[in-house]
Amino acid sequence: MNIKFSKMHGLGNDFMVVDAINQSIEFSPGLVKALANRHWGVGFDQLLVVEKPQSTQADFRYRIFNADGSEVQQCGNGARCFARFVYDQGLTQKREIPVETASGLIVLYLEADGQVRVNMGVPRFEPNALPFEAEQQAPTYQIDVDHQAWLIGAVSMGNPHAVLMPFENVAQAPVESLGAALESHPRFPERVNVGFPQLIDAEYIKLRVFERGAGETQACGTGACAAMAVLRLWGKVSEQVTVSLPGGDLQIRWSGKLDEPLWMTGPVATVFSAELDASFWDEGNL
Ligand SMILES: N[C@H](CCC[C@H](N)C(=O)O)C(=O)O
């Protein structure tokens, strides 16, 4: 089985992107993990798959698999790469592209300057929007890790995010240890992405993200959206925020109204396109 793909990234959050409309490929969790491996495979944070839509409102179905093989509901940096990919591959001539995801419809806009703007939908704070045992109303919760109490904001961007109270210096935050502990904390039965913000001012934050199923990444699009939304509800940021991640900056805009969508704008890059013979990875080798 051969797989044609493009290797892409959004601020260093990297992806293998596959047209599964013109190729028929079954991605088992084992195959995804093998392909994601940075020593024995292609290497990526997430696999993005382009499929035909199931509904009439969308032009494509957008599926996302983490490096650990888990399929998830949303990926913001991936959404920007998805738009670039379907346009560059000639799968669409449109520059406004509605796509369906496991968490609903989002609309991707290819901008004249090469950036991609995404209507990420409405951030959702109500406890039933999150796979999270919440003891009181959103959006601030205390979670204990190794007898230390941490305050988080919990929000769904289609995928679940826990955003910690801002750190004085995020470069010294315990991203690896606390990120891993919260990612698989029993309060999150479907695990969670963990954001570590630092407030510079009301229009500018720094952010590191320990991603569910991938660990700390160079950037996390939904993580940037989640951090801005929680900090906005906490009254710490304005309507338009630059989120500076290790891989670069994203522009996030949200009114703070719980019935209005949040917008993310940022760059995309295609590194190379290739074709691989995946027969090596038949189930026997996985
Ligand atoms: N790790 C995430 C999916 C990828 C999100 C991230 N790469 C982004 O840009 O939003 C999850 O398990 O929900």
The ligand as an ORCA input file, in Angstrom:
! r2SCAN-3c Opt
* xyz 0 1
  N      -3.475     17.138     20.923
  C      -4.802     17.654     20.585
  C      -5.039     17.596     19.058
  C      -4.077     18.517     18.286
  C      -4.229     19.953     18.713
  C      -3.119     20.915     18.275
  N      -2.044     20.372     17.501
  C      -3.701     22.184     17.649
  O      -3.024     22.833     16.839
  O      -4.843     22.545     18.041
  C      -5.870     16.808     21.296
  O      -5.553     15.686     21.670
  O      -6.991     17.302     21.465
*
